Every structure is written in structure tokens, then in C-alpha cells.
Amino acid sequence: MRNVRKTAVVGMGIMGPDIALGFAMGGCGVMAYARRPESLDDAGKRVASNMDQLVRENLVREEEADAIAGRITYTSDLEEALGRADYVTEAVSENIEVKRDIFKQCGEICDGDVVVASNTSSISINEIAANMKHPERAIVTHWFIPAHLMPVIEVVPGSRTSGAAVQATRDLLTGIGKRPAVCRENPAFVHNFIQAAMSRAALVLVEEGICEPEDVDAIVQNGFALRLASIGPVRMVDYAGLDTALALMKYVYGKTGNPCFKPPELLMEKVEKGELGMKSGKGFYPYAPGEADRIRKVADETVIRIKKALRIK
């Protein structure tokens, strides 16, 4: 795969301008494409507004702002955008036919070693790149809103995606300061798979009259959301104890019969082997002596910092 100096972002709707800014903040030149001139005007205003905010919050020095914004070139000429790009990110609407058309054109216009990524939040790259030349360079890079601020990006190769395309994508995203997380194809990938489960659970609680919407949100915002900034959901099971998590799931599953709460075989196997998490030195992660205490301390410090930042007592 080629060395990436200039990227193209196709689509200047909800996420395109922020993705373009993310690349520009990482030092890449960007060709920002939209079919309609008014979309390009809106994108330019969005980038300018975001830059003003970054300067106000001291995340970007004022003297750097013009240089970052200057790395983005706005165009309504698709051939120009694709022809000059070393890497392409498609960010059009979540419509498979529109995406397929963009990928088909990328296959015809881009050089054969240019990786083409889709910012889809759920659609298989195998389906998107079905009519594309060189489908081995097609991949998903799922950015999260706001794209220029959120560090993690899901990287999802398809069955025909080459290892070189995956590595080039990881190198590029790491190089611009992002945290690529590679996962296999799965409906809604990882982020939205988890988020959809949480959203469904929250709405069921409201629907069944267990809690008002504002109380559900208050419990999440002021509860586990504060911990998740430093401890993800898998390590949180280690933190609480795998035996505790298993007992909880068994109880809720027994009371509700809801398959969402049926304990995974993997969890039961680990508990049977005595791998109970931090308290036993091994769970889903291994823990060297003293490491569990360090992680607990970091978690506490993170909660304190977030509470201070949000002025939560």
C-alpha cells in the first residue's frame, strides 16, 4: 500500500466534515467532496466552527488553526477528489445503493493500491464493495460522532480485504492520532451492537414503568458511565468478579427468561476454573502482583476528574 499524504472524504453530510477535520488535524491533506456546492459551503462553516471551539478549549493553538483548516480542499468534482487521493473514506448516507455506486467509481478512478474505506455504522463491506474493482482494498472504518474528537475508530475488514489494506488503515489512523480497533464482521460491529443492547434495555425499563426516562439517564450518567472512561465493560467484569457477574446473570435470567441475560458459556467456564478476575489474579485479563490495585486507583482518579470537570458533587 502507498504512503498516505492526501486523503479524500466523499460526502459532506453529518460526519464528513468532522472526518475531514480529523485527517487534517493529523497532518493529512484532504479532498472534501460533495455533489452540491451548498453542502461544501456548510462543511466549510462546520469546520471553521469546530476549529474555533478547539482553540477556545486550548486543544489547538491559535497559530495552528489556519494551517489545519488550510489542509482541506473542497470540491464537487469526484474525479479530482479520487484521482488525487492516496486513501479514500466514504461518508455518504447509510444507503447501500449509494455506497455501492461510490465504491464502483472508486474502483474505476483510484489507482489499484488506494484503500477505500466506508464509514458505515452497520453494513457489511462485502455488500458495499460487491461491484468494485480490487475489492481486496475495501474496508470499514467506523468513526464515532464527533469524529474529529473521538479517539477510537472501528476497523472492519471483509472476507476479501487484504492484510495489507488492514495494516495500511491501522498505520494511517494511528499516524493521525486515532486508536484503531480491528474487529470481525458482525451486525452493527461492536460499538453499535453494545449501544443497541443498552438502548433497548433502557427503553424497556421506561416502557414497563420501572423508571422514568430522566431517572434511567441519571443512573447511567452518574453510575457506570463514569467508570467506563477508564474501565471497559469486559475489564469491569474482572473488577467486580466473574463469580459475581455470573450470579447476577443467573438471577436475572431466572426471573425474566430473557435470553439477553443468559450467562455466556465462556463466563461459566472461567468461573469453574477459578479465574474470577482481579481478586484471583486472572479473569479475562491477567493481573501481575499489584496491578489490580493500580487499575482500581486509576479508575477512582478518573471518576474524580470527570466529576470535577462536570461539576458533579
N, C-alpha and C positions, 0 to 999 in steps of 0.2 A: 504494500500500500504506500501511496505517496506521502511526502511530508506535507502537512496541512498548514497553509498560510492564510488562505481565504476560504471562508465557508459561504454557503448560500442558505438562506432560510426562506422557504416557499410558503407564503400565507402570512398575512399581517392582521389576523383577527385577534382573538382573545390572548393567545400565548406567543404568537410570532414575534412581536416587538420585544418582549421580555427575553425570549431566547436569543434574538439578535444581540441584545444588550449584554447577555451573559457571555456570548462569544467575544464581543468587543472588549468587555472588562477583562477577559483572559488574554487579550493581546492579538486576537484574530481580526483580520479584515472580514467584513460581512457584506454580502449582496442580499439586501432585503427585498423580496419580490412580492408584489400584489398586483392582481389584474387591474384593479380600479385605482386611478390616481387619488381619489378621496381617501382610500384605505391607506395609501402611503402617507398622505398628509396626517391622518390620525395617528399612524405609527410613529411618525417623527415627533408629534406632540407628546405622545406617551413616553417615548424615550427621554425627551427633554424634561418632562415632569419627574420621571424616575431619577434622572441624574441630579435634579435639584434636591430631591429627598435624600439621596445618598450623600451629597455634600453637606446638607443640614445636619445629618446624623453622624458626620465625621467618618463615614465609611469610605469615602473617596475624597482626596484632596482637591480643592477648587482648581488648582493648576492642571490636574489630570483630566478633569471633566470634559474639556473641549477635545482633547486628544482621543478619549474613549468614544465620544459621540461621532467624531470625525472618521472613525474606522468603519462606520456604517454607510453604505451607498444604497439609496433607494431607487428601485427600477420597476417598471411594468413590462420589461422585455425579458421573457422567460429564457430565451436562448442566451441572452447576455449573462443572466444570473447563473445559469447552469454551466455555460461554456467556460466561465472564469473560475469555477469553484473547484477546490480540492476535496471538499466534503459537503454533502447536502443534507439539510434537515427539513423534512416536510412537516408543516404545521397547519394544514388546512382543516376544514370542519370534519367531524367524525362520521364521514360518509365514505363507504368503501369504494364506490364507483369513482368518486372524485380523487381519492387517494391512488387508486389503480391507474388512473389516467396520468397523474403526476409521475408515478414511478415508471410508466411506459415511456413518457417523454424523457425522463432522466436516463433511461437505458439507451435512448436514441441520440441524446445530445451530449451527455457526460462521457469523458474518457472511461475506458473499461476498468481502471483501477480506482475510481472515485466511489467511496462508500456513500450509500444513500440511506438515511435513517428516517423513520416515521415517528412522530410524536404522538401516535395513537395511545389511548388510555386502556384499550382492551382488545383491539382487533389483531388477529394473527398476521405476522409479517408474511407468512406463506401465502395468505389470501391476497394481501395488498400487492405483493410482487409477482402475482401469478402470470401477468403478461409482460414482464420486464426482461430485457436482455441482461445477462450477467446477474441473475438473482442471488448469486453467491455473495454479492456485496450489499445486499439489502438487510436491514436490521431495525429493531425498535430501540429508540432512546426516548423513554417516557420522562419528560421534565415535569416538575410539580409547580403549581402556582404559589407564589410569584417566582417565575423561572430564573430571574437574574439573582434572586436572593437564596433560594432553596439549594442546599449543597448536594443532595443525593439525586441521582438520575438512574432509573431502571434501564438496564441494557438487556434486551431480549432477542437472542438470535433465533432464526427459524431453522428448519431442517436442512435448508440448502445454504445457509450462511457459512462462509468460510471462517476458519480460525483467524486468518489474517485480518478479516474485516472486524472481528470481535476485538482483537488486540489493538488495531488502529483506533477503534472507537474508545476503548479504555484509555489509551495513551492520550488521545485528544482531550477527552473530558478531564482526565487527571491534570493535564497540562494547563487547562484554563481554571483550575482550582476547584473542580467539582469532585464528587465522590461517586464514581460509577459502581453500581451493584448489579452483577450479572445473575439472571435467573432463567430458568427454563420457561417455555411457553405454558401458560396457564390462563384460564378465563379471568380477565381483569388483572393478570400478572400477580404481583404481591401486594403492592400498596392498596389498590382499589379492592382487592379480594378481602383484605383485612378491614378496610374502611367500610365496605358494604355490609360486612357482618356486624360491625359496631353500629352503623346507622340503622340497620334492621332491628337490632336488639333495642336501641333507644326508642324507635318508633312503636315497637310492640309494647313497651312499658307505658308509653303515652296512650296508645290505643286501648289497652286493658285497664286504664285508670289507676295504674300503680303509682304514677308520678306525673306532675305537670311538666311541660317542655322546659320551662326555666329551671326546674329543680334537677332534671336529668342533665342539662348543660352545666349547672353549677357543680354537680357531683363529679362530672368528668373534668371540667376545667380546673377545679380545686382539689382533685383527687389524683388519679393515676396519670393524668396528663403532665403534672409537674415532675413525676418520676421518669416518664418516658423520654425526657430530654437527655437523660444520661444512661438509662437502662431500658433496653428494648423489651418487647413482650416475652421473648424466649429467655433472656437472662433474668427477667423478672420472676419467671417460674423457678429458676435456680435460687434466686434471692429468697422467695417465700418458702421454698421447699417443694420438691416434686411430690412427696407424700401428701402434703397439704393440698396441692393443686389437684391431685388425683381424688382425694376425699371430697373436695368441693364439687368436682365434676360428677362424681358418682351420686352425690346427694341431689344435685340439681337435675341430673338426668333421670334419677329415680322418681323425682317429684313431677317432672314435666313430660318425660318421654320424648323430649325434643332431641333429635339426632345431632343438633348443633353442639350439645353438651356431652355427647358420648365420648368417654375418655379414649384418646388415641392409643393404639397398641404400643407405640414407641414409649409413651409415658409409663404405661404399666410395666413394660419390660425393664425400664431403668429403675423403677421403684423396687421391683423384685430382685434386682442385682445390688440394691443398696446404694445406687447412685442418686442421692437425694438433693443434690445441689451444693450450695456454698457450705452448708453445715457438715457435709460428708467429704468435701474436697473434690467432688466431681458430680456433674449433672449433665446438662447439655454442653457445658464448658468445663475444662479442667481448672482447678484452683491450687496454685502453689501456696505454701505457708505464708500467711499474712495478706494474700491477695484479696480474699473476701472482705477483710476489714478495710482495705484500701478502697474497694469498689463501693462499700457502704458509705464511707466517708465522702467520696466524690458525689454519690447520689444525694447525700444530705446537703453538701455545699451547693450543688446545682439547684435544689429546691429553694434554698435560702436566696441565691442570686435571682432566681426567677420571681420569687415573692417580692423581693426588693424592687426589681425592675417594674413589676406590675402593681406595686404598692398594695400588696395583699398582706394583711396582718396575720 
